[in-house]
Amino acid sequence: MRNVAAGSAFLGATRLSNANLIILLSTISTGLILGAIFSLVAVGVTIVYGSIWMPNAANGQFFVLAALFGWTITVSWGIHPAIAAVLVIGLSVPLSYALEFILIRRFYDVPNRNISYFVLSLGITQILAGIFAFTYGRWSDQFQLPPLIGGITFIGPLPVANNRLLVLALALAILAALFALLRFHRYGRGIRAVFQNRDAAALRGVNVKASYSLSFALGNAVIFAGGILFALAYSFDLTVAWTMSITAFAIMIIGGPGSVLGALIVGMVFGFTQAAVSTVASPTIAAFSYLAAMLLILLFKPSGLFAR
Amino acid sequence: MMSIRSQVCAVTWAAALLLSTGIVSAQDKPPVKIGFVTELTGAWSFFGTSCVAGLKFAEKQINPPGKRRIEFVIADDQTSPAQAVAASRSLDVQDKVLALSGPTSSDTGLAVYGYAEQNKVPFVVPVAAFPQLTKPGSRYTFRLEPDAVGWGYAISKFVEKQKPGGTIALIYSDYALMRAITAGLKYQAPLSGLKIVADIAFPQGSNDATVQAAQVLAAAPDYVVVIGAGGFDNTITNQLLDLGIRPNQLIHPFGLTTQVMNWGKRSVGSYYGTFFDSNLDALTADGKSFVEQFVAQYDCPPAYGENFCYVTANVIREVIDKNPEAADDREKFRDGMSALKTKETTSNIPIEFDKNGARKEYIYIMQLTDVVAKSYKAKQTFYTEWDPEVIPVYTLVK
């Protein structure tokens, strides 16, 4: 529901123009920030799915785990949020390798393992959700991290918190680094080769099992990066896990399962769509718009826009 | 003939004997069991555990030696209405509790309400604000928290006093609680001579409000009523402030301790509604002691949720003290609740219920004056009481 009297009686023509410009610029800035974070999470999910065929339903819980770790490190331990961000992303690597060693690798040679993985990740989701509700959920109903930096920058008439600009810059930098890694580095090329055909990759000398482990750790690190950056830009609560999980899956399906480029582009489009639809229609319609878009696209291109 | 001294002695002994017999008799009786169905796990676990924290403080205090013990049998409803009904049934049938209490969510509260009314079990609701919990015809339910539609009514009254003919922007999450508050506000605003210039609802799970904050800014309201759910409440608040809305334009219909702390220093000057606050002018000695003990144990001041659960235990004690036979008879306990005219032990606010079990309602509007490491300061700027049906509460929200 939205009913804004944009032209309030005592707004002069200049202010009204400024007001519309502020709305336009805020739509763009929101689209960029949300899009970058959506892309990060969707790319993380896609890397894992493309490599080991694991539709990781627990991605939302991993996302929140990163945010909660960040909250503990900054608010409870008093450590600077920049250091906290590095620690959280770093922590995802041993956690991922441990999870991969204990659970994930047992399914590598199971036929139709994507179903097994999906059920497994649902189990992980339930366990993590229960742990969060029993611990953090009892301490607070909302969480907020201190900003990376203070101050406001004016983009035209729109004031934007420097903290949000920095979060946007970091998210775009991580996406760019990830893209470069997958495109130009030999490990990245190895991962992409496994994406395309694991038997052929093995014949070309790629260590497929090591590539699986690396993909799982890399994908989760990117999801963790999304989680901590989100927590630095927004207040959050435990329900964000479900929203993010559905969004990431929708992006991956539209982009084409296993397509990193698809996840990146569709993630950005999602961010802008949400911001734009909530401006011209309402936030409620915006929330459903991308799901409607997903159904529409799948109707005409069931394999996704950038399917390999 | 007994001397005067001997007579006094005899009377004293007799009185002591009678009293001790009474004590023994009260202590010998089994404790009065109250079923406390609340949210210890699930999405609402923060509110359930906060409520139990308040209850535990009261439980020690309401059971002094010599009085029949009141025991709260706590059951987790997992923030699930179905589980709340199952727990209520178990407490009723197996534990044979005198009454039910405990929910802090309107959803679980409504589930227990259905069970209680159908099975004629008295139900004392500590913290749940959905109006239909005391809809006309309710007989066994008594609610301590004012209904949410009334909060909206009271905020209109506040703005009317602050700025006659003022304008209001509404920005809120689309949950039942928020819809109820805004329904009351939208009903009362024109009657109070106020104009609503923006009305923006967010679906559940929203993350960002920058664009909507810009729309609110464009509408140039005198006040912005912000009611986000969970972490989104703080996101909306920050984004409004980022865009240049002043703190003293912001009104939050309710403020729990975690919320106020998260709004932080930049929100100093903003207003929030509450039903109990550690900064109230009229805290009683018991209220001050409650706050001090709570801070000592939890390192933060209690808010209205903890207070309502603390007060609930005291209310039950008072009803049983005034009507000892009500301790073993649900109908008499219900009658005792219905006839109750008392005051909150922590703030002296009157407690009495109308024919449907709705409380005579009230709200404080506080203005935030400082936020420090683990506490905050606020000053009381407005207080009002009203009859639950001063506006058509039960038709505005069904």
HADDOCK unambig.tbl for C-alpha pairs under 7 A between the chains (distance, minus, plus):
assign (segid A and resid 1 and name CA) (segid B and resid 199 and name CA) 6.89 0.50 0.50
assign (segid A and resid 1 and name CA) (segid B and resid 200 and name CA) 5.67 0.50 0.50
assign (segid A and resid 1 and name CA) (segid B and resid 201 and name CA) 5.43 0.50 0.50
assign (segid A and resid 2 and name CA) (segid B and resid 199 and name CA) 5.36 0.50 0.50
assign (segid A and resid 2 and name CA) (segid B and resid 200 and name CA) 4.63 0.50 0.50
assign (segid A and resid 2 and name CA) (segid B and resid 201 and name CA) 6.76 0.50 0.50
assign (segid A and resid 3 and name CA) (segid B and resid 198 and name CA) 5.29 0.50 0.50
assign (segid A and resid 3 and name CA) (segid B and resid 199 and name CA) 5.22 0.50 0.50
assign (segid A and resid 3 and name CA) (segid B and resid 200 and name CA) 6.75 0.50 0.50
assign (segid A and resid 4 and name CA) (segid B and resid 197 and name CA) 6.07 0.50 0.50
assign (segid A and resid 4 and name CA) (segid B and resid 198 and name CA) 4.33 0.50 0.50
assign (segid A and resid 4 and name CA) (segid B and resid 199 and name CA) 6.56 0.50 0.50
assign (segid A and resid 4 and name CA) (segid B and resid 215 and name CA) 6.68 0.50 0.50
assign (segid A and resid 4 and name CA) (segid B and resid 219 and name CA) 6.35 0.50 0.50
assign (segid A and resid 5 and name CA) (segid B and resid 197 and name CA) 5.55 0.50 0.50
assign (segid A and resid 5 and name CA) (segid B and resid 198 and name CA) 6.27 0.50 0.50
assign (segid A and resid 5 and name CA) (segid B and resid 219 and name CA) 5.36 0.50 0.50
assign (segid A and resid 6 and name CA) (segid B and resid 215 and name CA) 6.86 0.50 0.50
assign (segid A and resid 6 and name CA) (segid B and resid 218 and name CA) 5.27 0.50 0.50
assign (segid A and resid 6 and name CA) (segid B and resid 219 and name CA) 4.95 0.50 0.50
assign (segid A and resid 7 and name CA) (segid B and resid 219 and name CA) 6.78 0.50 0.50
assign (segid A and resid 8 and name CA) (segid B and resid 219 and name CA) 5.62 0.50 0.50
assign (segid A and resid 8 and name CA) (segid B and resid 220 and name CA) 6.76 0.50 0.50
assign (segid A and resid 19 and name CA) (segid B and resid 218 and name CA) 5.11 0.50 0.50
assign (segid A and resid 22 and name CA) (segid B and resid 214 and name CA) 6.26 0.50 0.50
assign (segid A and resid 23 and name CA) (segid B and resid 211 and name CA) 5.79 0.50 0.50
assign (segid A and resid 23 and name CA) (segid B and resid 214 and name CA) 5.30 0.50 0.50
assign (segid A and resid 23 and name CA) (segid B and resid 215 and name CA) 6.38 0.50 0.50
assign (segid A and resid 26 and name CA) (segid B and resid 210 and name CA) 6.06 0.50 0.50
assign (segid A and resid 26 and name CA) (segid B and resid 211 and name CA) 5.25 0.50 0.50
assign (segid A and resid 27 and name CA) (segid B and resid 211 and name CA) 5.54 0.50 0.50
assign (segid A and resid 30 and name CA) (segid B and resid 210 and name CA) 6.62 0.50 0.50
assign (segid A and resid 133 and name CA) (segid B and resid 41 and name CA) 6.13 0.50 0.50
assign (segid A and resid 133 and name CA) (segid B and resid 42 and name CA) 5.88 0.50 0.50
assign (segid A and resid 133 and name CA) (segid B and resid 43 and name CA) 6.84 0.50 0.50
assign (segid A and resid 133 and name CA) (segid B and resid 45 and name CA) 6.81 0.50 0.50
assign (segid A and resid 134 and name CA) (segid B and resid 41 and name CA) 6.16 0.50 0.50
assign (segid A and resid 137 and name CA) (segid B and resid 45 and name CA) 6.06 0.50 0.50
assign (segid A and resid 137 and name CA) (segid B and resid 46 and name CA) 5.51 0.50 0.50
assign (segid A and resid 138 and name CA) (segid B and resid 45 and name CA) 5.61 0.50 0.50
assign (segid A and resid 138 and name CA) (segid B and resid 46 and name CA) 4.20 0.50 0.50
assign (segid A and resid 138 and name CA) (segid B and resid 49 and name CA) 6.38 0.50 0.50
assign (segid A and resid 139 and name CA) (segid B and resid 46 and name CA) 6.27 0.50 0.50
assign (segid A and resid 140 and name CA) (segid B and resid 46 and name CA) 5.82 0.50 0.50
assign (segid A and resid 140 and name CA) (segid B and resid 258 and name CA) 6.50 0.50 0.50
assign (segid A and resid 141 and name CA) (segid B and resid 46 and name CA) 5.91 0.50 0.50
assign (segid A and resid 141 and name CA) (segid B and resid 230 and name CA) 5.66 0.50 0.50
assign (segid A and resid 142 and name CA) (segid B and resid 230 and name CA) 5.23 0.50 0.50
assign (segid A and resid 142 and name CA) (segid B and resid 231 and name CA) 4.31 0.50 0.50
assign (segid A and resid 143 and name CA) (segid B and resid 231 and name CA) 6.17 0.50 0.50
assign (segid A and resid 144 and name CA) (segid B and resid 262 and name CA) 6.74 0.50 0.50
assign (segid A and resid 159 and name CA) (segid B and resid 242 and name CA) 6.62 0.50 0.50
assign (segid A and resid 159 and name CA) (segid B and resid 243 and name CA) 5.75 0.50 0.50
assign (segid A and resid 160 and name CA) (segid B and resid 242 and name CA) 6.77 0.50 0.50
assign (segid A and resid 161 and name CA) (segid B and resid 242 and name CA) 6.56 0.50 0.50
assign (segid A and resid 234 and name CA) (segid B and resid 235 and name CA) 5.75 0.50 0.50
assign (segid A and resid 235 and name CA) (segid B and resid 231 and name CA) 4.93 0.50 0.50
assign (segid A and resid 235 and name CA) (segid B and resid 232 and name CA) 6.24 0.50 0.50
assign (segid A and resid 235 and name CA) (segid B and resid 234 and name CA) 6.03 0.50 0.50
assign (segid A and resid 235 and name CA) (segid B and resid 235 and name CA) 5.32 0.50 0.50
assign (segid A and resid 236 and name CA) (segid B and resid 231 and name CA) 4.25 0.50 0.50
assign (segid A and resid 236 and name CA) (segid B and resid 232 and name CA) 6.38 0.50 0.50
assign (segid A and resid 237 and name CA) (segid B and resid 230 and name CA) 5.94 0.50 0.50
assign (segid A and resid 237 and name CA) (segid B and resid 231 and name CA) 4.93 0.50 0.50
assign (segid A and resid 239 and name CA) (segid B and resid 205 and name CA) 6.77 0.50 0.50
assign (segid A and resid 240 and name CA) (segid B and resid 205 and name CA) 6.27 0.50 0.50
assign (segid A and resid 243 and name CA) (segid B and resid 205 and name CA) 5.92 0.50 0.50
assign (segid A and resid 279 and name CA) (segid B and resid 211 and name CA) 6.42 0.50 0.50
assign (segid A and resid 283 and name CA) (segid B and resid 202 and name CA) 5.29 0.50 0.50
assign (segid A and resid 283 and name CA) (segid B and resid 203 and name CA) 6.54 0.50 0.50
assign (segid A and resid 284 and name CA) (segid B and resid 202 and name CA) 5.73 0.50 0.50
assign (segid A and resid 284 and name CA) (segid B and resid 203 and name CA) 4.93 0.50 0.50
